[in-house]
């Protein structure tokens, strides 16, 4: 017997407003692997009225792509926590124009 699953990507985002401007934005991207997928934490400058529904996620080959709205008005600094559950395994995450390799490590 074999598993006949179709490719998918599911994402959940938690947003936390850090500042009313983006001058103290930290350039980090953290990944934590879990049983049900990966969690990514990073800071991003986004529109003041950013909502969870404004982020889109999709698969492109072995890549998971996260897209955020273009900033045209006032922007504020958010801490984002994005949980991704995807099949099959992916090796790259693209956040707008930033590319990150997903490299599992062993303890």
C-alpha positions in Angstrom: 0.0 0.0 0.0 1.3 3.5 -0.7 0.4 7.1 0.1 -1.1 9.1 -2.8 -0.9 12.7 -1.3 -1.1 15.8 -3.4 1.4 18.7 -2.7 0.1 21.3 -0.3 1.2 24.2 1.9 -0.6 25.5 4.9 0.5 28.5 6.9 -0.5 30.3 10.1 0.9 33.6 11.1 1.1 35.4 14.5 1.8 39.1 14.4 3.1 41.4 17.1 3.6 45.1 16.6 7.0 46.1 17.9 7.3 49.8 17.0 5.6 52.7 15.2 8.5 53.0 12.8 11.1 50.6 11.2 14.4 52.2 12.3 15.2 49.5 14.8 14.4 46.5 12.6 16.6 43.5 13.4 17.9 41.4 10.4 17.3 37.8 11.7 15.5 34.8 10.4 15.0 31.9 12.9 13.7 28.4 12.0 12.5 25.8 14.5 11.5 22.4 13.2 8.7 20.5 14.8 6.5 17.4 14.3 3.9 19.2 12.2 6.3 21.5 10.2 8.6 24.4 10.6 8.2 27.7 12.5 9.9 30.9 11.2 10.5 34.1 13.3 11.6 37.4 11.8 10.9 41.1 11.9 9.3 42.9 8.9 8.3 46.4 8.1 4.6 46.2 6.9 1.6 48.5 6.4 0.2 49.9 9.7 -3.1 48.1 8.9 -1.5 44.6 8.1 -3.8 41.7 8.9 -3.1 37.9 8.9 -5.1 37.5 5.7 -2.7 39.8 3.9 0.1 37.2 3.8 -0.1 34.6 1.0 1.8 31.3 0.9 2.2 28.8 -1.9 4.5 26.1 -3.3 6.7 26.5 -6.3 8.6 23.3 -6.9 10.7 22.6 -3.8 10.2 26.1 -2.6 7.6 27.6 -0.2 6.9 31.3 -1.0 5.6 33.8 1.5 4.3 37.1 0.0 3.4 40.3 1.9 1.7 43.4 0.7 3.6 46.2 -0.8 4.0 49.1 1.6 2.6 52.3 0.1 1.5 54.2 3.2 2.6 54.3 6.8 4.7 51.3 7.9 5.3 49.9 11.3 7.6 47.1 12.6 6.2 43.7 13.3 7.6 40.5 14.7 6.2 37.7 12.7 5.9 34.0 13.6 4.9 31.8 10.6 4.1 28.1 11.0 4.4 26.2 7.7 3.1 22.7 7.1 3.9 21.4 3.6 4.1 18.3 1.6 6.4 17.2 0.0 9.5 18.3 1.8 10.8 21.6 0.7 14.4 23.0 0.6 13.9 26.7 0.2 11.8 29.5 1.7 11.3 32.7 -0.1 10.0 35.7 1.9 9.2 38.4 -0.7 12.7 38.9 -2.3 14.8 37.1 0.4 15.8 33.5 -0.1 16.6 31.1 2.7 17.8 27.5 2.4 16.2 25.0 4.7 19.0 22.8 6.0 18.1 20.2 8.7 20.7 19.6 11.4 21.4 16.7 13.7 22.1 17.0 17.4 
